[in-house]
Amino acid sequence: MDRADLRNLDLSKANLGGGLFDRADLEGSNLEGSDLTGAAMKRASLREAYLVGANLSNANLENADLEGAKLERASLRGANLTRANLEGANLTNADLTGAQLSYAQLATAKLGNANLTNAICAHAELDEAYLGGASGPGARLANASLVGANLEDARFPNAILDEASLTAASLRNADFSNTSLLKTDLSGADLTGANLSGTDLRHATFTRAKLANARLTGAKAAGLVGTGMPIGVVDVTWLDLSPGGDGSQRVENGVIPSVLTVGAIALAGPGGDDARRRYFGRGDVLRNATLQFDGGARVEIDSLFQNCTIHVGEQTELVIGEHGVLADCEIVGAGNVTIHGKFFERQSPGIVGPRQLCVSARGTVVSAVAQNLEQTHFGFETGCQLRVKIVSPQKEEQVKR
């Protein structure tokens, strides 16, 4: 039946297994419940065809046109849909186990509760597709585009989505545990309640992503680009910041919010790989965030921070580099603060309780400084620009109250 004109025919429940339909025109045909197991349908036209409950297991649909086709509950196990056009198709509850969907067009397709176990969807286009409740353990979606897609309650554990685009996608309560999201773009994505435990997030982008109530324990986060905004409450005990994702650089407690908010960009900074060292490099911008660093950490900032609060523990070394600008910010805690760049307070006092405050010749500080309850050491090099008011510890306590 190669190249045959079979448009609008009623072939429901027909036994067409192993049939040869390459380049055939089946547009609008009724193939409900038909058996097309192993059929050759390369470049066939099945636009708007009715294939509800059809068996297309192991069929060859490479480059086939299935735009708008009705494939609810259809079996496409092991089918070859490479470069097929499924734009707007309805695949609700379809079985796509092991199907080949590389470079397939699935924009706006409906895949609710579909089975994509071990499916190969590399470079597939799934923009604005609906995958709510879909199941895809072991699925491979590297370089796929899922911009604006809906994956609420979907299950994709142990899947591969390296370098995929999930910009503005909804992954609410989705399971992506132990999945690889290496270099994946999740900008603006909604990950509320998502399970990302053990997930490889190295060099992924989370700009303006929502992470409230997400589970992230054991996630690999080296090179991660953070949300740039408050993350809310997340369920995470530790993160792995080792470049190789080998678990050798675990971080806990106060470091985690800064990793998720700003990211793990250049974790060790120049000249070291100590997991207690944090470096925010040139070109990074952080707004409206609250960061906390445990005592003994070393934090270097060469970025632009706007309207941020930085809490530092006892003997934390906080260095604002020559290119660092903290505008409308606040530093709180008994750390040692060195400013080579610029610091402008948000409200007075902008620097509260430091053990030491040093401003180099190129540094600029416009802030009131509330001294530490014990003693604050000041050091101002010739040439620095200051508009500083030093406030007693008693006034600091009044400010806190």
C-alpha positions, -999 to 999 in steps of 0.1 A, spaced: 0 0 0 30 23 -5 18 58 -16 -18 46 -16 -46 71 -12 -65 59 19 -79 92 31 -109 92 54 -114 54 52 -129 33 80 -102 8 89 -111 4 126 -100 -29 141 -84 -39 109 -54 -63 110 -27 -44 92 3 -57 111 35 -57 90 17 -37 63 37 -15 39 24 21 40 54 41 32 43 76 20 7 64 20 -20 91 26 -42 81 56 -53 116 65 -85 116 85 -88 78 84 -104 58 112 -79 33 126 -94 29 160 -83 -4 176 -64 -14 145 -33 -36 145 -4 -19 128 23 -39 146 56 -35 128 40 -16 99 62 4 76 48 39 76 78 60 68 68 95 56 31 84 57 4 111 63 -18 104 93 -29 140 99 -60 140 121 -62 102 119 -82 85 146 -59 59 162 -74 56 196 -63 22 211 -44 12 180 -14 -10 182 16 6 165 43 -14 184 76 -15 165 60 4 136 83 26 115 69 61 115 100 79 107 92 114 92 55 105 93 30 133 96 7 127 126 -2 163 133 -34 164 153 -38 126 153 -58 110 181 -36 84 197 -52 80 232 -43 47 247 -24 37 216 6 14 219 38 28 203 62 5 222 95 5 203 80 25 175 104 46 153 90 82 154 123 99 145 116 133 131 79 126 130 54 155 132 31 150 162 24 186 168 -9 189 186 -14 152 187 -33 135 216 -12 108 232 -30 107 265 -23 74 283 -3 62 252 24 36 257 57 49 243 80 26 261 114 25 243 100 45 214 124 65 192 114 102 192 146 120 184 140 153 166 103 146 167 79 176 167 56 174 197 48 211 204 14 214 222 10 176 221 -10 160 249 10 133 267 -9 132 300 -2 99 319 17 86 289 44 59 295 78 72 282 99 46 300 133 44 283 120 65 254 146 83 233 136 119 228 169 136 221 165 170 204 127 166 204 105 197 205 79 195 233 73 232 237 40 238 256 33 201 256 12 186 284 30 158 302 11 159 335 14 126 353 36 111 325 60 84 335 95 83 320 121 64 341 153 62 321 140 84 293 166 103 273 157 139 265 191 154 260 189 188 242 151 185 240 131 217 241 103 218 267 98 255 269 65 262 287 57 225 290 35 212 318 51 182 337 31 185 369 32 152 389 53 136 361 78 109 370 112 109 353 136 94 378 170 84 363 162 101 331 187 122 310 178 158 302 213 172 297 213 206 280 176 205 276 155 237 278 128 238 305 123 275 305 91 285 322 80 249 324 59 236 353 74 207 372 52 211 403 55 179 424 74 161 396 99 134 404 133 140 388 153 121 414 187 109 403 181 125 369 208 142 349 200 179 343 236 188 334 237 223 318 199 223 316 181 257 314 153 259 341 149 296 340 115 307 353 105 271 359 81 262 387 97 234 407 74 237 437 74 204 456 96 187 430 119 158 439 154 166 428 172 144 453 205 131 440 199 149 407 228 161 386 223 199 384 259 209 376 260 241 355 222 241 353 204 275 352 177 283 378 173 320 372 140 331 387 129 294 392 105 286 421 120 260 445 96 262 474 93 228 492 115 211 466 136 182 477 173 186 469 193 164 493 224 150 476 220 170 444 251 178 424 253 216 422 288 226 410 285 255 386 248 259 392 234 294 384 210 303 413 175 317 413 186 353 420 157 356 444 145 342 477 139 304 475 115 299 505 116 266 524 134 237 507 140 202 519 177 197 517 203 183 541 234 186 519 245 194 484 275 181 464 296 210 451 325 188 437 332 196 401 332 159 392 300 152 412 318 126 433 306 138 467 339 150 478 327 186 486 295 184 506 281 216 520 254 219 546 234 245 566 242 281 559 260 276 526 230 260 509 208 291 506 236 310 489 243 281 465 206 280 454 202 317 453 234 329 438 248 296 426 280 276 429 298 297 403 336 293 408 331 276 441 367 276 452 375 310 437 410 318 427 437 296 442 420 269 462 394 241 464 383 245 500 346 238 503 342 265 529 353 291 504 327 310 483 335 332 453 310 353 434 326 364 402 324 394 379 292 396 358 270 379 384 240 399 397 220 391 429 189 410 440 167 408 470 184 378 486 194 368 521 227 349 524 241 331 554 277 319 559 289 298 589 318 308 610 353 303 595 341 306 559 359 329 534 336 348 511 348 369 481 324 391 462 333 406 428 297 408 418 268 433 419 245 427 449 214 448 452 191 449 483 207 419 499 214 409 535 246 389 543 248 371 576 283 361 586 294 338 614 322 343 639 356 349 622 341 347 587 363 365 562 341 386 539 360 404 511 344 427 487 367 428 457 377 457 435 348 449 411 323 441 439 294 465 445 269 460 473 241 485 468 214 490 494 227 460 513 233 450 549 262 429 566 254 414 599 277 393 622 310 391 639 331 386 608 362 403 594 351 426 566 375 439 540 363 463 513 382 470 481 351 478 461 319 497 471 294 493 499 262 514 503 239 507 532 202 500 528 192 513 562 212 525 591 233 508 604 242 489 573 272 470 589 263 455 622 287 438 647 319 432 627 351 422 645 371 440 619 364 465 592 391 474 567 387 497 537 416 497 511 427 528 492 403 520 464 374 512 486 342 531 491 318 528 521 286 548 527 272 534 559 267 535 596 287 508 614 274 493 647 304 481 666 307 445 680 298 441 717 334 432 725 354 454 702 357 464 665 390 470 648 390 496 621 415 501 593 412 528 566 439 532 540 448 566 526 427 573 495 396 554 505 362 572 502 342 572 534 309 585 547 309 565 579 291 569 612 303 546 640 275 535 664 280 521 699 270 485 707 242 498 729 226 515 699 231 483 679 210 465 705 183 492 703 182 488 665 177 450 669 148 455 693 
